[in-house]
C-alpha cells in the first residue's frame, strides 16, 4: 500500500478482499483449493466463494482439476504485456542518471532497443561537454556503441545470430569491430564483466562505458557514461565503472 492510499479513504471493500485472495493464490506454492484460500485469508469462506465465482467469471482466476484448485487467469499475461510496453524507463532512471552525471561530470546517455538499433531517450550533458554526435531521438548501431554491445551480450545464441544476419557491420571509425568472430569474443567478455567499454568505436576520440538495464529477462534499455578520450585515464575509467554499477543497481532495485 502506498502513502497516498494509507491516508485516503478507499472505496470498494470487495475489491480489497479480491486483491487479498489473488495475492494469496499468486504466492501459494501450489494452486490452492477453496478451503486453503479460506484458511489463508481474513475473509469468511462463503464470501471467498462468492468473490472467486466473480473473479472466475471475469477471467481473473480459473478453477481446474478434480481437486478444484484455483489459478490466476491468463488475462494477467495480457495486462503484464501492456504494462511492460507502456513502462517509462526514462522516468524511473532519470534521477539516478542525474546523480551519476553530477558525480562523474561527464555526459550520461539512456537508450532503448528499437529495430535492432539503440534509440537515445535521454542525454544529460556534462558541464564541460564536447560535441557528441548523439542526440535525443537519434539512433546508433548496437555493435559499435557501449549501450548496444552490453545488450547484445545478453542475447541468447539464436537471437544474436539473427541480429548478425540482419545487420552488416560497417566501420564508423578505424576502431569499429567489423569482424563477427571478434565481435562475438568482445560480447563474451562484456557478458562476464557486466559492462561494455567502447573506445572510439562509434565516434572518434570518445570513450563510453555502458551498463544494461535488464531484470528477470526483460530488457528495459541501457545507459552509458561518455567522455572525450583525452581526459579519461585508468583511474577515471575505474570511477566510471564503479559509479555506473552503483547506478545500475539502484535503478534495477526500483523495477
N, C-alpha and C positions, 0 to 999 in steps of 0.2 A: 504494500500500500504506500502511495506517495504522500508527500507532505500536504498537498492540496486536498486529497481525499480524506486525510485524517482530520482536517479542520472544517470540511464542508459536509453537511448532511447528505447522505446518499439516498437516491430514490430507487426502489426496486429490490426489496429484500429477497425475492425469489431468485433474482439474478445472482446475488451474492451466494445463495445456497447452491445454485447451479455451478458457480465457479468452484466452490468448495468440493463439490462432487467430482467435477472434471479434473481438478488438481489432484484429488486422491487417485483417480484412475490413471492419470499421467505418471504419478510417482510410484504406483504399485509395481512390485517385481513381476507379478503375473496378472493377467486380466482378472479383475475381481468379480465376484458374484454380488447380487443384491444384498445378501446377508453381510458379506465382508465390507461392502461400502457403508452399510448402515452402522456397523460396529466401528468403522474408522472415521466417521464424520459426526458432527454435533447436531444431527438432524434426525428426526424420528423416521422409522422405517417406512410408514405409509407415505410420508412426504417425499422421501428419497425415491420411492417407486413412482410417484406421480411426476416428479421432475425428470426422472430417467425416461419415462414414456414421452414426455415433451421433447427432451433432448434427442431421443431416437427419431422422432418424427421430423425434427429439423435437420437431422444428419450429423449432429454434433457427437453422438455416441452411436454405437451399434452393438447389438446383443447376438452372440453366436455360440454355437456348441451345445452339447447335451446338458452341460452344467450351467448354461445361460450366463456366460461371462460377458463383461462389458469392456469395450474397446473405444478409444477416441475415434471419431469419424474421419474418413479420408478427406472430408471438406477442409480440414485444417491444413492439408498439404497445399490446397489452392490458396488459402489465406496466407500461409507462410511464404509461398512464392510471390504473392502480391506485396507482402510486407518487405521482402528482400529487394524486389525491383524498385520499390519506392523509397528505400532507405537512403538517407543522405549522409554519406560518409564525410562529406566536407563539414557539415555542421558539428559532427562528433569530434572530428580530428583537429579542427582549426585552433582551438585554444591551446592544445598541446604543441601544435606546429609553431604557433606564435612564440611560445616559450622556448622552443628549440631554436628558432631564428634569433631570438634575443640572447641566448646563451652562446651561440656559435658566431653571431654577427655575419652569417652567410645566408644566401638565398635558399629558401625551402620550397620544394615543389610537391604537389599532391596530384596523383593521376589515377585513372581507371582504365581498364581494358575495354576497348571498343573496336570490333572488326580487325582483330589481330594487330592493333596498334595501341599506344598509350595516348589517351586524351588528357590534357592538363586541366584539372579542375580548379586549382588554386596555385598562386605563386606569391610567396611572401618575400619581398625584396630585401636584400642585405642593405644596411645603411651605407655601405661602401661598395655598392653594386657595380658590376661591369656589364657590358652589353651581352646578354644571352639571347640566343635565337628562340628560346621557348616563349610561348605566350599562352595565356588562359584561353582554352578552347582549341588550341593548336594540337597537332598530333606529332608523335615521334615513333621511330621504329622500336620494337621491343628488343630486337637483337643487339642494338647499338646503345641503348640507354640503360642506366643503372636500375631504374624503376621497372623497365620491361624485362631485363635479364633476371631480376630477383623473382619476378612472377613466372617467367619461363622455367626457372629452376625448380618450381613446384609442380610443373606439369608431369603427369604420368607419361610413359614412353609413347603410347599411341597418340596422345594429344600433341606432344612435342613433334612427333613425326608428321602429323597433319599440318602443323604450323609451318614446318620447314618445307614441306611440299608446296604450300601455297605462297611462301614468302621468299623471293630472291634476296640474297644477302649482298646488297650493293654497298660499296665503300663510301662513307661520308667524309672520312679523314684517312690518312695513312694508317691510323691505329685501329680502324674498324675491323672486327673479325668477320671475314667473309668465307671462311672455310668451315663447313659443317662439323667436321671432326674436332677442330679446335674450339668451336663454339660449344659443342657438347661437353668437352672437357672443362671449359670455363664454367658452364652451368652446374656441373657436378661439384666443382669447388665451391661455388656460390651456395649450393644446397647444403653443403657441410658447414659452411660458416654462418649462414643465415642472413647474409647481406651481400650486396654487389658493389664493387668499385669499378667505375667507368672512367678510364684515364684518357681523355681526349679522343674517345671513340665516336661520339656524337657531334662534338664541336671542338675545334682546335683550342688548346690552352685552357680547357675547362675540365676539372675533375669533380666527379659526383660519387656520393655513397648512397645506395638505395636500399630500402627496407620494405619487405612485403607486409601487407595487412591482410592476413589470412587466418581465419578461425573456424574450426570444425569443418574444414574442407571448403569453406566459402571464401572466394577471393573478393575482398572489398576494394582493393586497389594497392597502391604503394606510395611511398614518399621518398624524397631524396634531399640531401644537403649538397648544394652546388657552389663551387668557388673557382676563381682563377688559379691555375696550377702554380703560378709563381709565388703565391703567398700561402701555400699549403705544404708544410713539412710533415715528417712522420709523426711528430708529437700532435700536430693539428689533426692529422688523419685519425689517430687513436682517439682524440677527443670527439671527433665527429661520430665515430663508430659507437663509442660508449654512450654519448648523449642520444644518438639515434636509436640505439637498442632500448634505452630507458623510455624514450618517447613511444616507441613501438609497443612496449609492454603496457604503458599507461592507456594507449588508445584501445588495444585489444581487450583490456580489462573492462572497458565500458561497453563493449559489444555484446 
